[in-house]
Amino acid sequence: MTANQTDLKELLKKRLFDSISAQIDLIGYVPDDITKLVKDFTFETKHADRASNDVELEAGLFENGAIVASNQPDKEKLAELVNGHYDQVFYDCDGMMGRLYQDTQYRNIGYWDEATLSQDQASERLQDALLDFIPEKSGRILDVACGMGASTRRLLNHYPAENIWAINISEKQIESTRSNAPGCNAQVMNAVDMGFDNDFFDSILCIEAAMHFETRQKFLEESFRVLKPGGYLVLSDILLTSRARLAQLPMYHGPENHIETVEKYYELLSDAGFSSIVIIDKSKDVWGAHFLRAVNRIHEKFYSGDIGIIELTETLWNYYNANAVMGACLFISAQK
């Protein structure tokens, strides 16, 4: 082996070790999550007696293979962090999300069954399942946190463009929405501080975004305010495993936005004034099915030579990390 080959081998070992080490440190911030990852494995090494809390992390964000310390942000800083993250991963065709979502401009996890063959189909199926909660698709509808506008465009199957509104805190994503859903009313706006009149909308749709809001409670209260009497709020939402996890990641508002159980979510909706509340746990068919498909597709790309060992390893560990912190995936409907 030549000197250059030896150097390359050592660089590869260091890159893979640093990447996996940082991911494990991130997961290990919450002891129950590292236990979930390890299961009942018995370590037979000289480090077997090391406690899981040997390494304690300050609140921080995993970024480019490192934990970046950060205090919990205020509203403007939160919007900046969320925009920075999603604007980057949504539009990066060569990144993990670009590789896995290349057949669609949706950016949600999707809703899968045996007949679902693509991410685009899964994302459309998720939106359609939420819209099924709305018995009469008429009047004005608001698409909250509309992403790149794929969900707004699909609303055109049911509503005329002039009756569709879409909001997002990212100007870049709103520009995409205007292009994808011409004629619709797309504007930059915060979901917890809407600039609409009382009793303005007949329905509100929100797909996989409420975990970032400051806070869910404010969003539910605002949704109740801008809905007409009898109007519907339908959303999909993801709960993380613990309150501590929200304290760690700056792109989430903080521990006060954590919801522990379906019962607590029901209580939050009821306190906001909603009735006819339906909450369904769809974790297996949302995150569970997406996780298995994504991991398989990543391996297919490695086998075909599209990605190398570093991209394979880092992408897989991102998914292992996400699986360790993922709680319930919920479909929710409530009426004013």
N, C-alpha and C positions, 0 to 999 in steps of 0.2 A: 504494500500500500504506500503510495507516494505521500509526501508531506501535505500537499494540497488536499488529497483525499482524506488524510487523517484530520486536517483542520475542518473539513466539511462534515465529517462524522461527528466531531465534538460540537460543532455549531448546531447540528441537527439534534443531538442529545440535549443540549442546553435549551434550545427553543421548545422542544416538546416537554421537557421537565418543567420549565418556567411556566408554560401555558397551563399544564395540568395542575401544577402546584397552586397557581393563582386561582384556578377554578375551584379546587378543593378548599382553599382558604375562604373563598366567597361562600360556598355552601356551608362550611363549618361555622360561619358566624352564628347560625342558629343550630344548636346541638341536635335537636330532633331531626333536622334535615340531613345532617351527615349520617345519622343513624338510619334514616330511610334509604340513603344511598348504599350504605355498606351492608344492610340487612344482618344476617347472622353469621357473616364470615369470621373465622378465627384467625387472627394474625399470629404467625409463628416466626417472628423476627425479633431482633434485639430491641426494637421500638414498641413491642406489643404492650408494654405497661404504660405507655404515654397516654395521658388523659386527653379526651377530645377537646378540652378547653385550654391546652397548652399554648395555642396561638389565639390571641384575642385581637380582633380587628376593631378599629374605630369605624364609625359610620363612613361608608365610602362607596365608590362606583367602580365596577370592573371595567377597565378601558385599556385596550391594546396590551393585554397580558399583565396588567398591574392593578392593584387596588389604589384608587385615588381618594384620599381623605376629603371629606366634604361635610359641612353642616347642612341640616335640612333647609331647603330654600324657601324664600318668600314667593308670593304669587308670580311676580315677573321672572324670577330666577327659575321657578318651576316650569313656566311656559318655555323659557329659553332652553332648558335641559331636555324637555320633551320634544320640542321642535328640532333641536340639534340631533337628537338620537334618531327620530323617525324620518326626518328629511334625508338623513344620510342612508339609513338602511332601506328605505322605500325606493330610492332612486339609484341605488348602487347595483347595476345589473351584474357585476362580477362578484358581489358579495353573497353571503349565505342566503339572504332572503331573495335576492335576484335570481339565484340558481334554482331555488325551490319554488318560486312563484312566477316563473318566466312566462307561463301561459295565461296570466291574468293581471289586472291592475287592482284587484282586491288585495288587502293585506291583513285579513283576519285568519284565524286558525281553521275555520270551516266546520262543517257538520257532515259527517261521513256515514255511509253504509256500504254494503258489499257492491252496490251498483255504481258507487261514486268513483270515477276514474281519474279525475284531475282536481287540482287545487281550485281551479275556476268553478267547477261543478260544486265542490264542497262549500265554497264561499257563497255561491248563489243559493244553494240549498239552505244554508244557515239564515240568510236574509229572508228567504221565502217562508221558513218556519216561523220567524218572528212576525212577519206580515200576516200570517194565518191567524194570529191573535186578534187582528182588527177585523171585525165582522163586515163592516161596510167601508170600502176604501174610497172615500169621497172627502171633499173639502181640502183644507191645507194640511200638509205634512212637513215636519222638520226632520232632517237627517243630521243628527248631532255627531261631531267628530267624524266628518264624512270621508277622511282619508284622501285618496286621489280621485274620488268621485265615481268609482265603480258602483257603489251602492246607490248613489244619487241617480246615476244613469238607469239602473234597474227599476227605480221607482217610476220611470216614464212608462213602464208597462201597465201601470195602474192609475197614474195621475197625469193631468196635463202639466206641462212645464211651469206655467204661471202659478200653479198651486204647490210647487215643491221648493222648499228652502233648505239650504245646507250651510252649516257653520263649522269652522275649525279655527284653531289658534295659529295655524301655519299659513302664511301668505302663499308659499310655494304650492302647498297642497290645494288651496282654494283656486289657484290658477289652473291646476290640473283638472279640478272639478268643473270649472267653467268650460274647459275644453271638452271634457267627457260628457257633460250634461248641458248642452247649450240651451239657453232660454230659462234655465232654472235660476233661482235667486241664491247665489253663493256668496258668502261674505265671511271675513275674519271676525270671530266673536268667541268669547269665553262661555263655556256651557254653564258656569255657575254665576254668570252675570250677563244674562241675555238682554238685548235691547228691544225686545218685542213688547207690545201691549198685552195687558191681561186678556185672557180668553181669546187668544189669537189663532191657535192651532187646533185642528181636529185630532191629530195624531203626532206622536214623536217617536222616532226610531233612533236607537243608539247601539252600535255594534262594538263590543270589546274596547271600551274606552273609559268607563266610569272609574276604574281602578287608578287612573291618573288625575282625576278631578280633585279640586281643592274646595270642597270635599264631595263625596256622594250625597251627603245630607243636603248641601246647598243646591246641588244639581236637581235632586228630587223636589225640593221646595220650589225652585225656579220652573221646573217642568210643570208642576201643579198650577203655578200661577199663570203660565202662558197657554195652558190647555183650556179648551172650552169645557163646560160641564158635560159629562158623558164621554169626553175624549180619552184616548188610550195612549199610555206610555208603554212601549215594548222595547226590550233591550236584552242583549247578552252581556254577561259580566263574568270576570274571573277573580276568584278570591285567592290570595296568597296564603301560605301555610301559617304565617304567624305575624303578630304585631311587630315583633323585632325585625322581621325582614323589611317592613316598610320604613323602619327607622334607619335602615342601612343604605337604602338606595335613593339617591336624591331625585331621580326622575319620577318617584312616587311622592305624594304629598307628605305622608307621615303616618305615625301610628293611629292618629284619630280617624283616618280613613279606612282602617281595618275593620272587616266584618267577619266574625268568627263562624257563624252558622247561618243556615237558611232561615231559622227562626228569628235571628237578629235582623236579617235583611227584611223579612216580613214586617217586623216591628218598625223599622226605619221608614218603610213605605207607608205604613198605617199612620205613623206620627206626622208624615208630610201631608196627610189628608186623603190618600188613595184608598179605594175599596176594590172589590172583585179581584183581589191579588192572587196571581198564580206564579209559583216559582218551581221550576223543574230542573233537577240536577242532570245535566247531559255530559258529564265529564268523560265518560267512556267513549262517546261518539264524537266528541269535540277534540279535546287535547289528546286523549288516549289514541284515537285512530290517526290523528295528524302526526303524533310522535312516531308511531310505527312506520307510517308511510315515509316520513321525512328521513328517518335513519336508513331505511332501505334505499331511498333514492340517493342519499349521500354515498352509500357503499357502491351503488351502480356507477356513479360518476367516477369514483376511485378506480373501480375495476376496468372501466372503459378508458382510463388515462386522462380524463378531463381535469381531475384535481390530483394533487400529490399528497404525501403522507402528512405534511404539516396542516394543509387545509382540511384533510379528513379528520385528523385528531382534534384540531381546535373547534371545528364545527360540531363534531360529536360531543365534545365536552360542554359546549354551549347548550346542547340539547339535554345532556345529563343534568347539568346545573338547573335548567328550566324545569325539568321533571321533578327534581328534588324540592323545588319551592312552589310548585303548582298545586293549588287547592281545587275547590269545586268550580266547574264551568256551568253557569246557570242561564236558563232562558226565563225571562220575567215579563209578565204582563200585569198592568194595573190600570184602573179607570178612575177618572175624576168624578 
